[in-house]
Amino acid sequence: VYAARHLRREMSLPEVLLWKQLRGKQLGMKFRRQHPIGPYKADFCCLEARLVVEVDGEAHSRGDSPQRDAARDRYLGQQGFAVIRIA
């Protein structure tokens, strides 16, 4: 919970801009920021729609990040969530 709280305070600019569009049920559904789901924290999550939105920065294409992202997507899918990744 502490890590999620810290991540909510330290959002990247793309995350801040997206949050301005998602917050407060502006789209008719409630989204949460840095919401814990099992061992992961979803950048943005709508529990009602079982939807996770991930904002992927440049680091997500380097090293073992693509494999970790794929494992994360598999886990979230097994939990019934659809995942949208925004580069």
C-alpha positions as a Markdown table, in Angstrom:
| # | Residue | x | y | z |
|---|---|---|---|---|
| 1 | Val | 0.0 | 0.0 | 0.0 |
| 2 | Tyr | 2.9 | 2.4 | 0.8 |
| 3 | Ala | 4.4 | 1.8 | -2.7 |
| 4 | Ala | 1.1 | 2.5 | -4.4 |
| 5 | Arg | 0.7 | 5.7 | -2.3 |
| 6 | His | 4.2 | 6.8 | -3.3 |
| 7 | Leu | 3.5 | 6.1 | -7.0 |
| 8 | Arg | 0.3 | 8.2 | -6.9 |
| 9 | Arg | 2.4 | 11.2 | -5.7 |
| 10 | Glu | 5.1 | 10.7 | -8.3 |
| 11 | Met | 3.2 | 10.3 | -11.5 |
| 12 | Ser | 4.9 | 11.0 | -14.8 |
| 13 | Leu | 3.6 | 13.8 | -17.1 |
| 14 | Pro | 1.8 | 11.4 | -19.4 |
| 15 | Glu | 0.1 | 9.8 | -16.3 |
| 16 | Val | -0.9 | 13.2 | -15.0 |
| 17 | Leu | -2.5 | 14.1 | -18.3 |
| 18 | Leu | -4.3 | 10.8 | -18.6 |
| 19 | Trp | -5.5 | 11.1 | -15.0 |
| 20 | Lys | -7.1 | 14.5 | -15.7 |
| 21 | Gln | -9.3 | 12.7 | -18.3 |
| 22 | Leu | -10.1 | 9.6 | -16.2 |
| 23 | Arg | -10.7 | 11.1 | -12.7 |
| 24 | Gly | -14.1 | 11.9 | -11.2 |
| 25 | Lys | -16.2 | 9.5 | -13.3 |
| 26 | Gln | -15.8 | 11.9 | -16.3 |
| 27 | Leu | -16.2 | 8.9 | -18.6 |
| 28 | Gly | -19.1 | 7.5 | -16.6 |
| 29 | Met | -17.0 | 5.0 | -14.6 |
| 30 | Lys | -14.7 | 5.3 | -11.6 |
| 31 | Phe | -11.0 | 4.8 | -12.2 |
| 32 | Arg | -8.4 | 4.3 | -9.5 |
| 33 | Arg | -4.7 | 5.3 | -9.7 |
| 34 | Gln | -1.9 | 2.9 | -8.9 |
| 35 | His | -4.4 | 0.3 | -7.7 |
| 36 | Pro | -2.9 | -2.9 | -6.3 |
| 37 | Ile | -4.0 | -6.1 | -8.0 |
| 38 | Gly | -2.1 | -9.1 | -6.6 |
| 39 | Pro | 1.6 | -8.5 | -6.7 |
| 40 | Tyr | 1.2 | -5.6 | -9.3 |
| 41 | Lys | 0.0 | -2.0 | -9.2 |
| 42 | Ala | -2.1 | -1.0 | -12.2 |
| 43 | Asp | -1.4 | 2.6 | -13.4 |
| 44 | Phe | -5.1 | 3.1 | -13.8 |
| 45 | Cys | -7.9 | 0.6 | -13.1 |
| 46 | Cys | -11.6 | 0.5 | -13.5 |
| 47 | Leu | -12.9 | -2.3 | -11.3 |
| 48 | Glu | -16.5 | -2.1 | -12.7 |
| 49 | Ala | -15.2 | -2.6 | -16.3 |
| 50 | Arg | -12.4 | -5.0 | -15.3 |
| 51 | Leu | -10.1 | -2.7 | -17.3 |
| 52 | Val | -6.4 | -1.8 | -16.6 |
| 53 | Val | -4.8 | 1.1 | -18.5 |
| 54 | Glu | -1.0 | 1.1 | -18.4 |
| 55 | Val | 1.1 | 4.1 | -19.5 |
| 56 | Asp | 4.4 | 2.7 | -20.8 |
| 57 | Gly | 7.4 | 5.0 | -20.9 |
| 58 | Glu | 10.6 | 4.5 | -22.8 |
| 59 | Ala | 12.0 | 2.1 | -20.2 |
| 60 | His | 9.3 | -0.5 | -21.0 |
| 61 | Ser | 11.0 | -1.4 | -24.3 |
| 62 | Arg | 14.4 | -2.0 | -22.8 |
| 63 | Gly | 16.0 | -5.0 | -21.1 |
| 64 | Asp | 13.7 | -7.6 | -19.6 |
| 65 | Ser | 10.8 | -5.1 | -19.4 |
| 66 | Pro | 8.8 | -6.5 | -22.4 |
| 67 | Gln | 8.9 | -10.0 | -20.7 |
| 68 | Arg | 7.9 | -8.6 | -17.3 |
| 69 | Asp | 5.1 | -6.6 | -19.0 |
| 70 | Ala | 3.9 | -9.8 | -20.8 |
| 71 | Ala | 3.9 | -11.8 | -17.5 |
| 72 | Arg | 2.0 | -8.9 | -15.8 |
| 73 | Asp | -0.6 | -8.9 | -18.7 |
| 74 | Arg | -1.0 | -12.6 | -18.4 |
| 75 | Tyr | -1.6 | -12.4 | -14.6 |
| 76 | Leu | -4.1 | -9.5 | -15.0 |
| 77 | Gly | -5.9 | -11.5 | -17.8 |
| 78 | Gln | -6.2 | -14.5 | -15.5 |
| 79 | Gln | -7.8 | -12.2 | -12.9 |
| 80 | Gly | -10.4 | -11.1 | -15.5 |
| 81 | Phe | -8.9 | -7.8 | -16.5 |
| 82 | Ala | -8.4 | -6.5 | -20.0 |
| 83 | Val | -5.2 | -4.4 | -20.4 |
| 84 | Ile | -4.7 | -1.4 | -22.6 |
| 85 | Arg | -1.1 | -0.2 | -22.9 |
| 86 | Ile | -0.4 | 3.4 | -24.1 |
| 87 | Ala | 3.1 | 4.1 | -25.3 |
